[in-house]
Structure formats: C-alpha cells, structure tokens
Amino acid sequence: MNKHISVVLMTAVLASSLGGVASAEVKSLRGVNAVDSLSDAAEVKPYLKDNQPIPRDYLQQPPLIPHKIDGYLINIKHNKCLGCHSWKNYREHNATKISQTHFENRDGAVLSNVSALRYFCTQCHVPQADAKPLVENTFQPVDTMVLR
C-alpha cells in the first residue's frame, strides 16, 4: 500500500473515532449561564504609572514592573526595556539596572551582552495593577523578606 493511501486511511479512522468528541458541546465554567453582550465583565484595572519599585513577596521573585508597558517593543532586534534599564542608561533614566545574572548563559559563563535566555523581559517581569485578588488569598511573604 502506498504511503499516501495509508495516511488518508489513518486520518479517516482517527476522524471517525473522534467524531463524538468533535461534536461535544462546549460548556462554560459558569455552568448553564450564557455569556453574551449583556454579561457583566470584570472592570479592567489600569497599570500603575511610574511608581516606586514594588516589594517582592518571596525569594527569587522577579521584580514587578512599576509602570505601564503598553506599546513596548521587545523582539529579536529591539528591546525597549534596555533603553532605560541597561547598565549604560539606568542612571540617566533613574531606573533599576538589570541584574548581573541577565548576562550569564545557562552554563554560568559571563557574557558581554544580555543573555538570550533573559532578553525577553516580560517572560518573567510583569506590570502590576492595583486590583483586588481574583480569589481569596492568605499568602504571607517569608520572614526573610519582611522588613523589620
């Protein structure tokens, strides 16, 4: 049997076996309540605008971004964050300089530029909004992080 016919037959068998799954109705976590244009949506909270650095809640937590980042371009050729936070520019912009750890590769070798592993800032760093928690939370920072 040639490969093309085998692939077509396997695809047909798979599609027929999943037929019941594909036709299953998608249900909301809200239960039977439909979501439509009249449904209440949570209010979108604005990001904080140029505030002091936000305290960390646990060891090794990446710092939160204390300002808006709407429109910040971060791609393989450009990183807007480095315009203020690079070692060259941080004093001029009164910004926090990026950590030395961002200049190390996965083997611990020190690089002259930001490591590709740490270049896309918003993988770890996020802007903070002044919003209530979505769910009840009793989290407390570890004692070593509490200022005394």
Legacy VTK file of the C-alpha trace (Angstrom):
# vtk DataFile Version 3.0
C-alpha trace
ASCII
DATASET POLYDATA
POINTS 148 float
0.000 0.000 0.000
1.473 3.342 -0.867
2.153 5.920 1.882
-0.445 8.402 0.637
-3.296 5.891 0.883
-2.098 4.792 4.343
-2.127 8.366 5.613
-5.611 9.012 4.193
-6.974 5.813 5.763
-5.394 6.564 9.155
-6.789 10.100 9.054
-10.271 8.802 8.221
-10.174 6.238 11.048
-8.966 8.885 13.528
-11.618 11.390 12.416
-14.411 8.844 12.733
-13.246 7.756 16.190
-13.146 11.387 17.365
-16.477 12.237 15.774
-18.315 12.138 19.109
-15.701 14.351 20.764
-15.712 16.913 17.969
-19.462 17.322 18.218
-19.480 17.659 22.022
-20.942 20.920 23.294
-18.511 23.363 24.865
-19.712 24.448 28.302
-18.724 27.442 30.355
-17.281 27.253 33.845
-20.241 29.489 34.722
-22.487 26.460 34.250
-25.661 26.966 32.280
-25.429 30.772 32.338
-24.750 32.014 28.837
-22.099 34.643 28.201
-23.438 37.347 25.937
-23.087 41.065 25.283
-25.170 41.847 28.393
-22.999 39.814 30.757
-21.065 41.707 33.399
-17.344 41.739 32.785
-14.736 42.483 35.387
-13.536 46.077 35.331
-10.188 46.404 33.610
-7.768 47.950 36.082
-5.149 50.344 34.787
-1.498 49.508 35.277
0.361 51.591 37.796
2.117 54.558 36.245
5.753 55.269 37.128
5.727 54.269 40.781
8.472 53.173 43.138
9.642 49.568 42.803
7.072 47.148 44.191
8.261 44.990 47.137
8.852 41.303 46.414
6.857 38.635 48.255
9.188 35.649 48.006
12.835 34.806 47.426
13.909 34.785 43.776
10.713 36.583 42.686
11.424 38.605 39.544
10.811 42.297 40.251
7.410 43.592 39.168
7.292 46.416 36.637
6.050 49.587 38.403
4.929 51.357 35.195
2.902 50.882 32.019
4.497 48.938 29.190
1.791 49.340 26.563
3.435 49.533 23.170
6.868 48.420 24.404
8.584 46.646 21.543
10.525 43.556 22.563
11.585 41.378 19.674
14.719 39.735 18.352
16.062 43.057 17.038
14.857 45.579 19.652
14.169 45.674 23.388
12.522 48.889 24.651
13.268 47.938 28.277
17.009 48.197 27.701
16.582 51.845 26.671
16.231 52.688 30.383
17.367 49.632 32.336
20.675 48.785 30.615
23.888 49.359 32.546
24.665 52.155 30.092
21.369 54.061 30.556
19.917 53.318 34.003
21.413 56.356 35.794
20.228 58.801 33.136
16.641 57.453 33.411
16.668 56.902 37.196
15.769 53.262 36.534
16.760 49.988 38.145
19.652 48.427 36.252
19.268 44.882 35.054
20.876 42.235 37.214
24.289 40.754 36.512
22.523 37.378 36.286
20.991 38.543 32.992
24.499 38.471 31.486
25.131 34.783 32.214
24.332 31.864 29.953
22.923 28.561 31.182
26.435 27.306 31.959
27.214 30.336 34.137
29.642 31.912 31.660
29.553 35.728 31.806
28.596 37.405 28.533
29.195 40.958 27.307
25.515 41.371 26.342
22.220 40.279 27.855
21.803 36.517 27.542
19.259 35.296 25.001
17.645 33.430 27.923
16.953 36.743 29.694
16.410 39.074 26.724
12.600 38.867 26.566
11.872 40.689 29.836
8.128 40.048 30.006
8.707 36.288 30.252
9.354 36.909 33.943
8.641 40.566 34.712
5.039 41.780 34.629
3.406 45.162 35.206
1.357 45.430 38.367
-2.204 46.736 38.562
-3.831 47.967 41.755
-6.580 45.343 41.803
-8.170 43.046 44.345
-7.095 39.393 44.130
-9.388 37.334 41.896
-9.649 34.641 44.562
-9.321 34.739 48.337
-5.681 34.538 49.283
-3.910 34.067 52.606
-0.360 34.176 51.211
2.235 35.711 53.520
5.811 36.581 52.487
8.559 34.505 54.050
10.117 36.062 57.179
13.426 36.818 55.466
11.646 39.161 53.054
9.823 41.160 55.734
11.464 44.443 56.638
11.910 44.872 60.363
LINES 1 149
148 0 1 2 3 4 5 6 7 8 9 10 11 12 13 14 15 16 17 18 19 20 21 22 23 24 25 26 27 28 29 30 31 32 33 34 35 36 37 38 39 40 41 42 43 44 45 46 47 48 49 50 51 52 53 54 55 56 57 58 59 60 61 62 63 64 65 66 67 68 69 70 71 72 73 74 75 76 77 78 79 80 81 82 83 84 85 86 87 88 89 90 91 92 93 94 95 96 97 98 99 100 101 102 103 104 105 106 107 108 109 110 111 112 113 114 115 116 117 118 119 120 121 122 123 124 125 126 127 128 129 130 131 132 133 134 135 136 137 138 139 140 141 142 143 144 145 146 147
